[in-house]
């Protein structure tokens, strides 16, 4: 399921409104955001372990992913990518 969520500065105070606006419970929204956060933190730490600057990596991947062929997504992984020189 694809869900676009706007992150507000104090999500906890707006939780019930956001959850009901999208037709899901606040608890489900919290779990989804926690999973996304864990994925992002894991990706950043993987970059660090492979000697890749996480900021440059994320900028490059977010710029390139829209036009990237689906069958070559594995080439964007932190341990396979060669970042362009800025």
MODELLER restraints for C-alpha pairs under 7 A, 6 or more apart:
rsr = mdl.restraints
at = mdl.atoms
rsr.add(forms.Gaussian(group=physical.xy_distance, feature=features.Distance(at['CA:15:A'], at['CA:26:A']), mean=5.81, stdev=0.5))
rsr.add(forms.Gaussian(group=physical.xy_distance, feature=features.Distance(at['CA:16:A'], at['CA:26:A']), mean=5.73, stdev=0.5))
rsr.add(forms.Gaussian(group=physical.xy_distance, feature=features.Distance(at['CA:19:A'], at['CA:25:A']), mean=4.91, stdev=0.5))
rsr.add(forms.Gaussian(group=physical.xy_distance, feature=features.Distance(at['CA:19:A'], at['CA:26:A']), mean=4.56, stdev=0.5))
rsr.add(forms.Gaussian(group=physical.xy_distance, feature=features.Distance(at['CA:19:A'], at['CA:29:A']), mean=6.47, stdev=0.5))
rsr.add(forms.Gaussian(group=physical.xy_distance, feature=features.Distance(at['CA:44:A'], at['CA:54:A']), mean=5.51, stdev=0.5))
rsr.add(forms.Gaussian(group=physical.xy_distance, feature=features.Distance(at['CA:46:A'], at['CA:78:A']), mean=6.83, stdev=0.5))
rsr.add(forms.Gaussian(group=physical.xy_distance, feature=features.Distance(at['CA:47:A'], at['CA:53:A']), mean=6.49, stdev=0.5))
rsr.add(forms.Gaussian(group=physical.xy_distance, feature=features.Distance(at['CA:47:A'], at['CA:54:A']), mean=5.56, stdev=0.5))
rsr.add(forms.Gaussian(group=physical.xy_distance, feature=features.Distance(at['CA:47:A'], at['CA:78:A']), mean=5.46, stdev=0.5))
rsr.add(forms.Gaussian(group=physical.xy_distance, feature=features.Distance(at['CA:48:A'], at['CA:54:A']), mean=6.72, stdev=0.5))
rsr.add(forms.Gaussian(group=physical.xy_distance, feature=features.Distance(at['CA:50:A'], at['CA:78:A']), mean=6.83, stdev=0.5))
rsr.add(forms.Gaussian(group=physical.xy_distance, feature=features.Distance(at['CA:50:A'], at['CA:79:A']), mean=5.92, stdev=0.5))
rsr.add(forms.Gaussian(group=physical.xy_distance, feature=features.Distance(at['CA:52:A'], at['CA:78:A']), mean=6.92, stdev=0.5))
rsr.add(forms.Gaussian(group=physical.xy_distance, feature=features.Distance(at['CA:57:A'], at['CA:83:A']), mean=7.00, stdev=0.5))
rsr.add(forms.Gaussian(group=physical.xy_distance, feature=features.Distance(at['CA:61:A'], at['CA:76:A']), mean=6.78, stdev=0.5))
rsr.add(forms.Gaussian(group=physical.xy_distance, feature=features.Distance(at['CA:75:A'], at['CA:81:A']), mean=6.03, stdev=0.5))
